[in-house]
Each structure stands twice: as structure tokens, then as C-alpha cells.
Amino acid sequence: MNESLKRLRRGLQLGQAIVWAAVMLPLFLSVVGLAIDGGIVFDNRRELQNVADSAARAGATQVDVNAYRASAGQSVVLDQASAQQAATQYLTSQGSGLSGTVTTDSQHVVVGVNRSVSTVFLRIIGINSIQVLATATAEVQHGITQGSTG
């Protein structure tokens, strides 16, 4: 009799483990799915930030040479049309699926880019894509503004 009780308990414990695994499996799958989709989004965000930074720097290199020469090298301002064109051209060279805006003033280039990123697991709950945004600002500088001696 004692032996049959032990077998019955083992059978019940096995049944509990199967029920517990069946209940917890959707939770584990959703956590894994969010981790994968989150990684994809963060990777695309990092890539977009690199694109925005590079486009802003490309625009900030477009110095108005005539204003620089007229001030005998004392004033550095942007050629705003060339800066906008250089930043836009850089964005265009980065492929499709990317849209962005470029604004300039006499000292700054501001680039904003966005892209729609397709999801993998979030489609189950109806989220097919996530909009990823990045913004960068570059400022035209004259000479070395900071450094260390040593």
C-alpha cells in the first residue's frame, strides 16, 4: 500500500509540472519575443543616430569661405545652402526606408531622421512596426576650442 501511494504522488507531481510548464510557456515566449524585438529596435536606433551624426557633421563642414576671408579668419559661418545640400546628400546615400529633415542657421546644422522598423514577435498583438527617430546637431567651430597640455 505504501508503495502505491508513492507512485500516485509521483504521478500527481509530474502532472503539476506539466500544467505549470504549459501555463508559463506563453510568458517565457513573450519575454523572449520582447527581448528580440527590443534588440532590433535598439540596433536600428543606434544605426540611425550614427547616420544623423554623420549627416550633421557633413553639413557643418560647409563653411562660407567668402565670409571667412572677409573677416580675415576671425568669423566662421556656414554656407547654409551648401550645408543643407551636403547633409541631405549624405542622408540620400544611406539607402531607402530612411526619411529625414535638415535645418540650418549660420552656426548649426540640425538633422532629424526616422525609419519604420518591422517587428517579429509583436505582430502577434497587432504591432507590425515601430517608428525609430534620431536627431543630431553639429556646430561650426573655428580652431581648437578645448584641449589639454601635457
N, C-alpha and C positions, 0 to 999 in steps of 0.2 A: 504494500500500500504506500509506503514512504517513497519508494522508487517511482511510482506512477505520479505522485504529487510533484516530484522534482521535474519529471518530463512535462507535466502540464504547465508548471511555472516557466520553464524554458520556452515552451511554445507561446505562452502569453507575452513573454518579454520580446521574443522575436516579432510577434505581431505588433507590439508597441513601437519597436524600432522601425518597422516598415511604414506604419502610419506617420510617425514623426518625420521620417525622411520624405514621404510624399507631401506632407504639409510644408516642410521647409524648403523643398526643391524650388518652387517658384520664387521664394525670397532670395535664395542664393543666385538663381539665374538673373533676377532683376538687378542685383548688386553687381554682378559681373558685366551685365549689359550696360549699366550706367558708367562703370569704370571704362569700358571700351569706348563708348560714345563720348564720354568726358575727355578721354585721351585724344581722340580725333579732333575735338573742338579746340582743346588747348594747343595741340600741334599746329592747327590752322591759324590760331590767334597769334602764335609766335612767328609763324611764317609771314602773316600779314603785317605784323609790327616791323619785321625786317624790311619788307617792301616799302612801307610808309617811311621809315627812317631813311632808306636809301634814296627814295624819290625826293624827299625834303632836302637831303644833302646835295643831290644833283642840281636842284633848283637854286640852292644857296651859293653855289659856285659861280653863278652868272652875275658877275659884278659889272656895274655900269662904268666902263673904262673911261668914258669922257668926263664923268663927274669926278672920278678918281684923279685923273690928270689935271683937271681944272682946279682941284683943291691941293695940288702938289703932294698928293698921297696922304692927306690928312682926313679925308672923308671917304668912307667906303659905303656905297649904297647898291642895292640890287637893280639890275635891269629887269624890271618886273615882267615885261613881256617874254624875255628870254628865259627867266626863271620859271614862269608858268609853263612855257613850252618844254623846257628840259624835264621838269617834274612829270608833266603829262606824258611825254615821250617815254620816260622810264616806266611809268605805270602801264602804258600800252605794250611795252616789250615784255612784260611779265606774264602774258598769256590771257586767255579768255576766262570768263567767270568772275572777273575782278572788276569792280567799278570804284571810282574814286573822284574826289574833288581836290582842287588845288587853289589856294588863295595866297596872295602875296601882298606885302606892303614894302616900304623902302628898306626894311631891315629883316623881314621874316618871310619864310615860306611855310605854310601850313598845309599838310596833306592828310586827307582822310580817305581810307579805303574800306571796302566791305565786300564780303563774299558769302554766299549761301552754301552751307556745308550739309551734305546729306548725312542722315543718321542711319544706324544699323538696327539697334535694338529698340530705340524709342519709337520706331514706326508702329510697334505693337499697340501703343497707346495713342497713335494718331499724330505724332510729331515726326514729320518726314524730313525736315531740315531746320537748321539753326542759323540765324544771321550772325556773322562774326565781324566785328568792327575793330579798327586800329587807327590811331591818329598820331602824327609826328610833327614837330616844329623844328625848323633849323633857322639859325640866325647868322647873318653875315658878320664876320669878325675881321678886325684888322690886326695882323701880327699875332704875337703870342700874348695871351691875356693872363695866363697863370702858369706857374711852374715852380720848380724847386732848384735850389743851388746845392751843390754838394760835391 
